[in-house]
Amino acid sequence: MEMELELDVLWAIAGALLLGGWVSVFWFMKRVNEWYYVGKLGELEYPLPPGDLGLPFVGNMLSFFTSLRSGDPNLFLQTLVIRYGKSSMYKTHLFGCPSIIVCRPELCRRVLTNDEHFGNGYPKSAYLLTGEKSLHSITIAEHSRLRRLIAPPINGHESLATYIPLIEEVVMNSLDEWASMKRPFELYTEMKKATFKVMTRIFMGTVNDYTFWTKQDLFGDYIDGMVSLVIDLPGFPFHKAIKARKELVKLLQSVLNEKKVMPKSNDQPKAKKDMIDLLMEVEDEDGQKLEDEHVVDLLLAFMAAGFDSSAITTLWALLHLYERPEILKKAKEEQDEIIKRRPSTQKGLNLKEIKEMDFLAKVIDEMLRMTHGLSIFREAKVDVTMHGYTIPKGWKVLVWTGAVHMDPETYENPTDFNPLRWDNINPKAGAFIPFGAGRKICPGNSLAKLVIKIFLHYFVLNYKLKQLNPDAPIRYTHGPVHTDKCLVEVKKII
Ligand code: HEM
C-alpha cells in the first residue's frame, strides 16, 4: 500500500517536471521569437502594443486556426483581450509575419485611408495568384486609373440596371431548381453555384458556358490557394492554385478573343452588353483602352472576390429571416408592396424598386456586419505612431473588421440579428467597413447588394426554407459555414 503511494507520488513529480519542462521550453521559444523580431527594431520612441509573437515560424497560427475552427475568428482576439487586457491594438505573428492587429473604428479607418503610411499587405501567395496587372500589384497611380475605368462597368447606375434581368433569370431558375429537389440539399454549395452563375452571366453574358467553368472546380482551387504557403510542389494548395490560374487565364482570353470577332458591341443596344464588353470599351482621358492582360486579370479578380462573399451573405440572411417570423413578415410585406405598386405591363424588377427596398437593405447591412469578420491586410511602409504605440515599418497591419462590427459600444447586443438596429444608428467612420474603406474600397459593393436583394426578393415572396441541422457546428473559411454545408429543404409557396 505504502509502495503504491510512493509510486503515485513519483509519477506525479515526474508529470509535474515534464509539464514544467514543456512550459519552460515553450516560454523560451516564445522569448526567442520576440527577441528576434523586436530586437531588430532598436530603440523605439513609443512601445509596441501589448500581445506576443508566438512561437518561431508558426507564430500564433495555431491559436488563430482554433478560432476559425470554432466558427468565430473573433475568439482569437478575445484570447488577446483576456491575456493582455482591452487595447486598441495588439501585436501578434500571423501568416508568417510579425503583425499589428487594429481594432478601433477610427484607427481602422486611418490605416485604410492613409496610402502614404500603409501599402498592400496580402500574403505573397495572393500577389502571385492575382497577376502582375491585378489591382494588388500595380502602383498607386495605375491603381487610381484602373479604378476610375472600372467603376462605371461594375457599379455605375446604367450598368446595374442592365444587369438586373440577367441576375433575375439566374435567380429564378436556381430557386425553381431548389424547390424541385426531392431531397434536402447543401444550401452553401447551391448558393455558391448560383452566385457564380450570376457573376459569370454578368461578366461574360452568353459567351460563357457555365458548366465549362465549373467542370474542374478551377475557381475552388484558385481561391483556396490565395492565402497559402508559396510552395509550388504537387499536393500543395499553392501549386494547385497556380495551375488553376493558368487554365482560367486561357479560358478568359478565349472569351475575350471570341468577343473581339463578334459584331461590334456599339452596334448592339446598351442592354445587350455585359461587363467584358464594357471593360473592352472603356478609355482613359488619353483615349487609352485596357490591354487584354488587364481585362483578364480584372475579371479573374472580380470573380474570385465576388461570388463566395455574396453567397455567404445571402445564405445567412435567409437562415436568419426564416428563424425570425416577425422579421421575415416585415421583409415580405415590403416586397409585396413593391409588386402591388408596379404597373401590370412591367415585367421584373427595376432599379427604382431596388432602391425602395429599405428594410431589405437593413437586413443586408446586418448580415454584412455579422458575417464579414476577419481582416483586411496592409503593411506599414514606415514606422507609424498610432494611439501611443509604434507600428514598425515592414510589419503587417490587420484591420480586424470583426472587432469593430461586434463592438457592443456601437452595436448593442452585437450577436443578435436585429435589422431594426439600423433605424437608430449611424455608425461612426470605421465602425462599419464590410467593404473596406479608402482607395481599395470594394468596387463591387453595389453590385453585391443588388444580387443579394434580388435573391431575397424572390425567395421571401415565393419560397419557404427549413434548415435541417441548425445546431451543426460552424467553421470559418471564407466566412462562417455549418459543417453540413447547411442542409435545407426549400418549398414553393402555393
Ligand atoms: C458581400 C460581398 C462582398 C464583400 C463583403 C466584399 C468585401 C471586400 C473588401 C473588404 C474589399 C477591400 C479589400 C482591401 O481593402 O484590401 C474588397 C475589395 C475588392 N472587391 Fe469586394 N466584396 C464583395 C463583393 C464583391 C463583388 C461582387 C465584386 C465583383 C465585382 C468584388 C470585387 C472586389 C475587387 C476587385 C476588390 C479589390 C479592389 C482593389 O484592390 O482596389 N467584391 N471587397
Residues whose N, C-alpha, C, O or C-beta is under 5 A from the ligand:
A	BS01	HEM	L135 I154 A301 F302 A305 G306 S309 S310 T313 H372 I376 F377 I433 P434 F435 G436 R439 K440 I441 C442 P443 G444 L447 A448
